[in-house]
Amino acid sequence: MSATNRRGFLQTSATSVAGITAAAALAGEAQAAKASASERLQVGCVGTGGRARFLMSAFAGRDQADVVTVCDLDPQRLSRGVEIVKGIQGRAPKPETDFLKLIENPKLDVIVVGTPDHWHAIPTILACQAGKDVYVEKPDGHNMLEGQRMVQAMRKHNRIVQMGTQARTGEHFLAAIDYIRSGALGNVLVAKAWESTKQGSLGYPPDSEPPAGIDYDRWLGPAPKKPFNKMRFHGNWRWFFDLGTGDLGNDGVHRLDYARWALSTAVEAAGGKPLHMPAKISALGGKWYFDDIQEWPDTLQVNYEYPGSDGGAGKILTYEMRVWTPYNYQGEGEGAAIYGDQGYIIIGNRRWRAFGPKHKPLAEGKGDNDGTTHIQNFIDCVKSRKKPNADLETVGHPSSILCHAGNIAWKLGRQIHLDPKSETFIGDDEANSLRTRPEYRKPWELPEV
């Protein structure tokens, strides 16, 4: 790909390569240490490129899982995926181009969904209906209704569904949460999440024919039919309304997830109730810096107000996106900060630092964030039937709602009011019309639950 590709894609690719390298290094050990056949989960992976490549590699390297089939519409990615898995676990998975073959396979226990956002919901819902557990990448769906429907399917069919916000299982994140749980920050009212690492322009490449061997119509699936463009395809699909959720749903969901987690923990440490859904959402920003074909904003500020419990003070969570700045914020390209009257904490992807009055350093910690422990947590919970750390209903979906609602507030240019029970916007037909697509292209309609 050209040098103009987005930093988000390059970062994902780098993470994938690092994960694959680590998994490959342990391949011999993994093959020798595999549990007995009767104890190994039978796994099917939908998607084999980008983040999906890391996922299939990590599952193949687990001692209690076998990746027995992989699926992709890109024949080059598919064949490469087969070889990667074979190199890790010593057995080649069966290649498929139709994810429905995985859904219909009675021998599969788990479906791993590593597709673009517009293909998260349908495979997850169908897998739940087929009695399979699911690991799905973030955000939970392309829009609010999809995520809501995914939760309904999970609940109705009693399935384990883990969303890929791996901070929920990262060692240094857990240590930071433990520190907050001690009450050291005092009375906390505000948290902030951010993205401040510079990206690049997508340019204006012309539309073209799809690559040979690609079923582009099927790749589009429920999204509207539009001409093929290389910047609306692998890696860069996330920057377009029909396919992705912008950087708010790409990187922002990670930062918002652990900012919300930390803020709620601080509230609970002070005797309050856990935070669930915000009541008010507003957003300002736009596509102000890059002159290219991206549709989602490159500059954005979103404010979420959580109501106080029992008449108490409310809480503010804010998200700031500046993906054109060649410098970090608070020493972190992307991260979260939680502010109390006794101190504050800065949480990054691989470290955390706590400070007291006058910025006096109080505590710190470091750790990895490669996501392998998150996958192990999912495997453990599939076996125990306990809720995983990023359980879709209680963790993944509420954090995804922040992204979807923030995008809706930005499109409307005004504050919106969320009903946390129905997950609809109060007295606001215009906002509610944006909770889903105008139309799902047949035959890829959103399944009823």
N, C-alpha and C positions, 0 to 999 in steps of 0.2 A: 504493500500500500504506500501511497505518496506521503511526503513529509507534512502535508496539510491535514492529515487525519487527527481527529480529536485526541487530547490527552487521556480522556476516559477510556477510550479503546486501547490505547497503548499501555495504560496502567493495568487494565484487565488482562491483556496479553502477557505482560511481564509477570503478573501474578500467576497466570496459568502456567507459563514456562517454569517459574520457580517451583510451583506445586508439582508439575510433572517431573522435574529433575529430582525433587525430593522423593517422590513416589518411586521413580525408577531406581534410585539409589538403594531403596529398601525392597526392591522387587524380589531378590533372592530370599531375603528374610521373610517377606510376606508369603511367598509360595510355601516356604518350609513351615511357617507358623499358622497356616490356614486352619480354621476349626474344621471339625468333621463335616462331611457333606450335608448331613441332616440338620446341622446347626447354622449353616450359611444362608443368608438371605439371598434370594435370586432377584437381581436388579436389572432393570431396563432403563437405558438413558436416552432421552429425547433431546437431541442436539449434541454435536461433537466438536464445535469450534468455540473460540473465545473462552468465556467463563465455563461453558459446558465441558470443554476439554479438561479443565482442572477437576471438575466434579467427577467425571467418569474415571479419571486417573486416581483420584483419592478414594473413591468407592472400590475400585479394583485393588487398591493396596490395603484395604481393611481385611482383617483376618476372619471376620464374620459375614463377609459379603462376597458374592461373585457377580461380576458384570457379565451377563449371559447374552445380552443383545444391545445394540446401539442403533440409533436412528438419525438420519439426516437427509435433507433434500439435495445437498451438495455432494456429488459422488466423490470428489477429491477429499473433502473433509471426512466423509464417511470411511473411505478406505484408510486414511491416515488414523482415524479414531480406532479402527479395528486393530491396526498394528500397535498403537500405543497401549491399548488394553492388553493385548497379547504379550507385549514385552514386560508388563508389570505383573500379571497374574499367571502367565504361562499358558493360557488358553485363549483362543480367539473368540470374541463374541460374534453372534450372528448379526450380520448387517441387514438393516431394513430402511426403506424410504417412506414407509407409511406408519405413523405413530399408532394408528388404530390397531395394527398387528400386535403391538406391545400391550395395549389395553385389553385386547381379547385373549392374550396368552394366559391361561389359567396357572401356569407354573411360576409366573412372576409375582413376587411379594411386594416389590417397591418400584415405583416409577420416579425417575429423576428428571425434572423439567428444567432444562438450561437453555430455553429458547428466547427469542426476542419477546418483549412485553406483551405484544398482541397475541402471542400464542401461550401465555401462562395459564389462563383460566380454563379453556376448553379441555386440554389434556388432564389438568388437575381434577376437574369435576368428574370427567368420565372415569378416571382412575379410581376415585373414591366410590363411584357407583359400581365399579367392578370389584370392589373389595380390596383395593390395593392402597398401601400407604404411600405418601408423596413427599419428596424433597423438592421444593420449587424455589427458583431464584426470585429476587426482589425486583420491583414491588410485587405484591400478590397478584395483581391483574393490571390490565391496561386502563381501567377506570373503576370508580367506586362500586358500581353494581356488580362487576365481575368479581371483585374481592368479596363482596357480601354473599354472592352465590357460592363462591368457593368455601366460605365458612359454613354455609348451610349444608353443603354436600358433605363436608368433613364431619359435622355434628350429626347429621342424619344417619350416616353410614359408619359412625364410630371409628373414624380413621385417624392415624397419626399423620399430621402435616407440619413439616418444619419449613420455615422461610429462611432464605440464605442471608440473613443479617448476622454474620458470624461473630460480631462483637459480643453477642449474648453468651458466648462460650469461651471467649478469649480470656486468658489468665490475668492479664493486667487490667482488663475492663472489670473483671470480677473483684479484683483487689481495690480498684478505685471505688466501686459501689460499696464495698465493705467499709472503706474509709468514710464515705458519705453517710452510711448507715449508723456510724458511731455518733452522729450529731455534731461533728466538729465544725461544720459550716454555719451552724446556728439557724436563724430564721431565713429561709431561702425563698425569694420571690421571683427571681429571673434566671432563665437559662438561655444560652445562645448556641446555635450550631452554624457552621460555615464551610464554604468551599472557596478557596482563594488561590488555587494553583492554576497557572496560565495554560490555556488551551490554544488551539490553532484554528485557522479558517478552513471551512469546507470548500470554499470557492463556488463556482457555478459550472460544474461539469455538465455536458449535454446529456440528454436521455439517450439510451442505446438499447440494443438487444440484450436479453439476459445471457449470462455465460452458458456455454454448451452444457447440456445435461441437466440444467436447473428447471424444475417445474415452478416457474415464477408465480403462476396463478395460485398454486397450492401454498407457496410461501406466503403470499399475501393473505390467504385464508379469509378471515372475517373482515379484513380491512378493504376499503374501496379499491377498485381496480384503477391503477395508474401506471403510466409508462415506467419501465425499468430505468433506474439511475444508480450508478455505482455508489453514490453517497446516501442512497436510501436502502442500502443492502447491508452486507456483513459489517458489523461494528458500528456503523454510523446511523442505522435505522432509528436509534434512540432519540435523535434530534428532530423527529417529525411527528406531527400531531396524530396521524393515523396509526403509527407503529409503536412509538415510545412515549415516555412521560417526561422528557427533557432531563436536564441534570438534577432537577429536584427529585425525580424518581430514580435516577441512575446512581449518583454518589450521595445526593442529599438524604435519601432514605436511611443510609447507614448512620450519618451524623445525627439526624433527627431522632432515630431510634435510640441511640445511647444517650442523647441529651434528654429525651423524654423519660427514659429509664432512670437517669441520675436525678432529674428534677423530682420525679415521683418518689424516689427513695428518700430524698431530703425532706419532702413533705411528710412522709410516713415517720421518719426519724423524729420529727417535731410533734408527732401525735395526730397528724391528719390522715385523711383517706387517700388511697392510691389514685393517681390521675388516670383517666381513661380517654375521653374524647374532649377536645376543646369546644367551647360554646361559640366563640367568635373567631373568624379568620379574615385577615385582610392582606393584600399584597400590592406592592409597587415595583415597577421595573419594566424591562423590555429588551428587545434585541437592539442594543444601542452601540455595540462595539464592533462586532464582526459583520462585514458586508459579504454575506454568503447565503446559501440556500437553507440554512437552518431555520426552523420555525419557532422553536421554543426560545425563551429569553436567555441572554448571556449575563444579564445584570438583574438581580432580583432580591427583594427583601420581603419576607412573609412574617406576619405576627399572628400567634395563636394565643388566645386568652382562655385559660381554664378557670371555671367558676370555683370560688371557695366553698369548702364543705361546711355545712351548719352555719352559714352566715359569715364564715371567715374570709380572709383576704384571698383574692384571686391570684393566679400565677401567670406569668408571661413566658412563652417559649418563642424565640425568634430565630429565623433562618436567613442567612445572608450568602448570596452567591455573587462572586466577582471573579469570573473565570478568564479574566484578561490581565490580572495583576502579576508582575514578576517578583512577588515577595509574599511571605507568609503572614499570617495573623496569629499573635500570641505564640509565635514559634512553631506553628503547625499549619501546613498547607490546607488541611481539612481537619476539623475537630469540633469540640464542644466545650463550653465553659458554664459552670453553675456558680451563681453568686449568692452568698449569704451575708448576714451582718457580722459574722465572726471570721469569715474567710471565704476563699473561692478555690475552685479546682479547674485545671485545664486538662482535658482528656484528648489525646491524639491517638492515631492508629496503632502506635507501638510504645506509648509511654503515657504517664499521667504525673501531674505536679500539683501539689496543694500549697496554698499560701495563706498566711494570716494577715492581721492588720499591717499596713505599710509594706505589703508585699513580702513579708518575711517567709522564707521557705519553711514548710512544715513536714512534708512527706512527699515521696515520689515512688514510682515503680515503672518497670519496663516489661515488655512481653511481645510474643509473636502474634500475628493476626492472619495466618495463612488459611484458616478455615477447616483444617483437618479435624480439630477437636470438636467442631460444630457438627461435622458429619458423623463422628463417633457418637456424639450425644444423640443424634437422630437414630442411629442403629440401635443403641442401647434402649431407647424409648420404644422403638418398634417391637423389641423383644419383651420389654416390661409392661408396655401399654400405659406408661406414664407420659405426662405432657413434656414435650421437648422444650429446650430453653427458648426457642423462637417459635413456640406454638402459634399456629396461624391465627386462631381466634382471639387469643389474649395478648399477643405481642405483634405478630407480623401484620395483621390486618389493621389494628389501630395506628401503627406507624405508617403504613401505606396510605391510610386515610389522610394523614397530614400532607402527604405529597399530592394526592389527587385534589383535595380541598384547596390547597395552596395554588395549584394550577388553575382551578376554577375561579378563585378569587382574583387571580391575575388576569384571566381572560375577561372577566366582568369589570375589573377596575374599581371594585367597591367591596365593602365588608359583607360577609355572608354569615348566617347564623345556623349552626348545626344542631339538629336534634340527635343526641347521642344514642337514643334507643332505636329509632327508625333509620338513622344515618341518612336522613334527608334534610333539606334546607327549609327552614321555617318560613312559610308564606312567600316562597320565592320560586315561581315556576321556571324562570329563566335559569337559575342555578341548578334546579333539579333536572332540567333538560340536558345538562352537561354531566350528569352522573353516569351516563352510558353513551354508547355510539348512537347516532341518528338511525343507523341501520346496520345489521349484521349480514354480510354478503352470503347468500345461500351457496352451498348447504351448510356453511360454518356458523350456524346460529348458536347463541349462548344456551346451553342445556338448561332445561327446567329441573328444579330439585324438589 
